[in-house]
Amino acid sequence: MQHRRSARSAWIQISRALLELLAPECCAACDAPIARDQLFCSECGALPPAPPSTHGYAAGGYAPPLSTAIRRLKFSRRADLARPLARRLPWPCTGDPAALSVVPVPLHYTRLVERGFNPAGLLARELCRRVGARFAPTLLVRTRATPQQSRLPARERRSNVQGAFWAHPAARGRNIVLLDDVLTTGATVQACCQALYAAGVVHVTVIALAAAGERGCP
């Protein structure tokens, strides 16, 4: 048994060494080489602190270099950035993570086809691997396409997403962690929460990579 454990430990170390050689860690904002426990290089700077938010918990503020990394993930088809970014996601929940369902804010299927993936979904899946929670992307659906929130003034965002989400009846009785990439006015996550609570969800905790000011993302 001890021999097997030693062999397994040696194999893990070899695998990690090969991973570092074949796929070294790179800065999420500029791709410069970095140490494996880092997210950004010294040139790009540190993770900006999260501003106070009444809408949920965030890893940092929507400012460079975090905002740069998020835009690369979302608009430059850099799905590979989801794993390192997800390591910085907050986990404010107590108790057994296996009892919680992590639900990403969904894209409408037309936007999903256009982009090829849901950034919030990739982050949620990586978070579940990290903490041991249940990945539940099908519990919440966006029922109609809406203009991008980032392109609208704050006063129009709430009406833009009002009634745009539907929660599956299987969500009843669950405790949900709702995950979005950026929190701004909170209009999107509030609309999602309304749909989830209407389906009988017990409690929703909102988390995000970044929190921006009330005026939205630059």
C-alpha positions as CSV (number, residue, x, y, z in Angstrom):
1,M,0.0,0.0,0.0
2,Q,2.8,2.4,0.9
3,H,4.6,1.6,-2.3
4,R,1.4,2.4,-4.3
5,R,1.1,5.8,-2.5
6,S,4.7,6.6,-3.2
7,A,4.3,5.7,-6.8
8,R,1.1,7.8,-7.1
9,S,2.8,10.8,-5.4
10,A,5.8,10.5,-7.8
11,W,3.4,10.3,-10.8
12,I,1.6,13.5,-9.6
13,Q,4.8,15.4,-9.3
14,I,5.9,14.2,-12.7
15,S,2.5,15.3,-14.2
16,R,2.8,18.7,-12.6
17,A,6.3,19.2,-13.9
18,L,5.2,18.2,-17.4
19,L,2.2,20.6,-17.1
20,E,4.5,23.4,-16.2
21,L,6.7,22.6,-19.1
22,L,4.0,22.2,-21.7
23,A,1.5,24.7,-20.4
24,P,3.3,27.2,-18.2
25,E,1.2,29.7,-16.2
26,C,0.7,33.0,-18.0
27,C,-0.6,36.4,-16.8
28,A,-4.4,36.5,-17.3
29,A,-4.1,40.0,-18.6
30,C,-1.1,39.9,-21.0
31,D,0.1,36.3,-21.2
32,A,3.5,37.0,-19.7
33,P,5.1,34.1,-17.7
34,I,4.2,34.0,-14.0
35,A,4.5,31.7,-11.1
36,R,1.8,29.1,-10.7
37,D,0.2,30.7,-7.7
38,Q,-0.1,34.1,-9.4
39,L,-2.8,35.5,-11.6
40,F,-1.2,38.7,-13.0
41,C,2.4,39.6,-13.7
42,S,4.2,42.5,-11.9
43,E,3.8,44.8,-15.0
44,C,0.0,44.4,-15.0
45,G,-0.3,44.8,-11.2
46,A,-2.3,43.3,-8.4
47,L,-5.9,42.3,-8.2
48,P,-7.9,45.5,-7.6
49,P,-9.9,45.5,-4.3
50,A,-13.6,44.9,-4.6
51,P,-15.7,48.0,-3.9
52,P,-18.6,47.7,-1.4
53,S,-21.6,46.1,-3.0
54,T,-25.1,45.3,-1.8
55,H,-25.6,42.9,-4.7
56,G,-23.2,40.1,-3.8
57,Y,-19.6,39.1,-3.1
58,A,-16.8,39.8,-5.6
59,A,-13.1,38.8,-6.0
60,G,-12.1,42.3,-7.0
61,G,-13.0,45.6,-8.6
62,Y,-13.7,46.0,-12.3
63,A,-10.5,47.7,-13.1
64,P,-7.2,46.6,-14.8
65,P,-5.8,44.1,-14.7
66,L,-8.9,42.1,-13.7
67,S,-11.2,43.9,-16.1
68,T,-8.7,43.2,-18.9
69,A,-8.7,39.5,-18.1
70,I,-12.5,39.4,-18.0
71,R,-12.8,41.1,-21.4
72,R,-10.3,38.6,-22.8
73,L,-12.3,35.7,-21.4
74,K,-15.6,37.1,-22.8
75,F,-14.8,38.7,-26.0
76,S,-11.5,37.2,-27.2
77,R,-12.6,33.6,-26.9
78,R,-10.1,32.9,-24.1
79,A,-12.0,30.1,-22.4
80,D,-8.6,28.9,-21.0
81,L,-8.7,31.9,-18.6
82,A,-11.7,30.5,-16.8
83,R,-9.6,28.2,-14.6
84,P,-7.1,30.7,-13.2
85,L,-9.8,33.3,-12.8
86,A,-12.1,30.9,-10.9
87,R,-9.3,30.3,-8.3
88,R,-10.0,33.9,-7.2
89,L,-13.7,33.6,-6.9
90,P,-15.0,34.2,-3.3
91,W,-16.7,31.4,-1.4
92,P,-18.6,33.0,1.4
93,C,-20.8,30.0,2.1
94,T,-20.6,27.9,5.2
95,G,-21.5,24.2,5.7
96,D,-21.2,21.4,3.3
97,P,-20.5,22.6,-0.3
98,A,-22.1,19.5,-1.7
99,A,-25.4,20.7,-0.4
100,L,-25.2,23.8,-2.6
101,S,-26.0,24.2,-6.3
102,V,-23.9,26.7,-8.3
103,V,-26.0,28.3,-11.1
104,P,-24.3,30.5,-13.7
105,V,-26.2,33.5,-15.0
106,P,-27.3,32.0,-18.4
107,L,-26.9,33.4,-21.9
108,H,-29.8,33.3,-24.4
109,Y,-29.1,30.5,-26.8
110,T,-28.6,33.0,-29.7
111,R,-25.8,34.7,-27.7
112,L,-24.4,31.3,-26.7
113,V,-24.2,30.2,-30.3
114,E,-22.6,33.5,-31.2
115,R,-20.0,33.4,-28.4
116,G,-19.5,29.6,-28.3
117,F,-19.5,29.4,-24.5
118,N,-21.0,31.0,-21.4
119,P,-18.2,32.7,-19.4
120,A,-20.2,32.4,-16.2
121,G,-20.8,28.8,-16.9
122,L,-17.0,28.0,-17.3
123,L,-16.3,29.9,-14.1
124,A,-19.0,28.1,-12.2
125,R,-17.8,24.7,-13.4
126,E,-14.3,25.4,-12.3
127,L,-15.5,26.8,-8.9
128,C,-17.5,23.6,-8.3
129,R,-14.3,21.5,-9.0
130,R,-12.5,23.7,-6.5
131,V,-15.0,23.6,-3.6
132,G,-17.0,20.5,-4.2
133,A,-20.4,22.1,-4.9
134,R,-22.9,20.9,-7.5
135,F,-22.7,22.4,-10.9
136,A,-26.3,23.1,-12.0
137,P,-26.4,25.2,-15.2
138,T,-29.8,23.9,-16.3
139,L,-31.7,25.3,-13.3
140,L,-32.0,28.8,-14.8
141,V,-32.8,29.7,-18.4
142,R,-32.8,33.0,-20.2
143,T,-36.1,33.0,-22.0
144,R,-35.6,36.0,-24.3
145,A,-32.6,37.7,-25.9
146,T,-31.9,41.2,-24.5
147,P,-29.4,43.9,-25.4
148,Q,-26.1,43.7,-23.5
149,Q,-26.4,45.3,-20.1
150,S,-23.0,47.0,-20.5
151,R,-24.3,49.0,-23.5
152,L,-27.3,50.4,-21.5
153,P,-27.5,53.3,-19.0
154,A,-28.2,52.2,-15.4
155,R,-31.8,53.4,-15.5
156,E,-32.6,51.1,-18.4
157,R,-30.9,47.9,-17.2
158,R,-33.7,46.7,-14.8
159,S,-36.4,46.9,-17.4
160,N,-34.1,45.3,-20.0
161,V,-33.9,42.0,-18.0
162,Q,-37.2,42.1,-16.2
163,G,-38.9,38.7,-16.7
164,A,-36.1,37.4,-18.9
165,F,-35.3,34.4,-16.8
166,W,-37.1,31.2,-15.9
167,A,-36.1,28.7,-13.2
168,H,-36.7,25.0,-13.5
169,P,-39.1,23.4,-10.9
170,A,-36.2,21.2,-9.8
171,A,-34.7,24.2,-8.1
172,R,-37.4,24.1,-5.4
173,G,-36.0,23.6,-1.9
174,R,-32.4,24.2,-2.9
175,N,-29.8,26.6,-1.7
176,I,-28.3,28.3,-4.7
177,V,-25.0,30.1,-5.4
178,L,-25.7,32.4,-8.4
179,L,-22.5,33.3,-10.3
180,D,-22.0,36.2,-12.7
181,D,-18.7,37.6,-14.1
182,V,-19.4,41.2,-13.2
183,L,-21.8,42.9,-10.8
184,T,-22.8,46.5,-11.7
185,T,-26.3,47.8,-10.9
186,G,-27.4,44.3,-9.8
187,A,-30.3,44.3,-12.3
188,T,-29.4,41.0,-13.9
189,V,-28.8,39.0,-10.7
190,Q,-31.9,40.5,-9.2
191,A,-34.0,39.3,-12.1
192,C,-32.4,35.9,-11.8
193,C,-33.1,35.8,-8.1
194,Q,-36.7,36.7,-8.7
195,A,-37.1,33.7,-11.0
196,L,-35.3,31.3,-8.6
197,Y,-37.3,32.4,-5.6
198,A,-40.5,32.1,-7.7
199,A,-39.5,28.4,-8.3
200,G,-39.2,27.7,-4.6
201,V,-35.5,28.2,-3.9
202,V,-34.7,28.5,-0.2
203,H,-31.8,31.0,-0.5
204,V,-29.6,32.6,-3.1
205,T,-26.0,33.8,-2.6
206,V,-24.6,35.9,-5.3
207,I,-20.9,35.9,-6.2
208,A,-18.9,37.4,-9.1
209,L,-15.4,37.9,-10.3
210,A,-15.6,41.7,-10.2
211,A,-17.9,44.4,-8.9
212,A,-18.1,47.7,-10.9
213,G,-19.6,51.1,-10.0
214,E,-23.3,51.9,-10.4
215,R,-22.6,53.5,-13.8
216,G,-21.5,50.2,-15.2
217,C,-18.4,48.8,-17.0
218,P,-16.2,51.1,-19.0
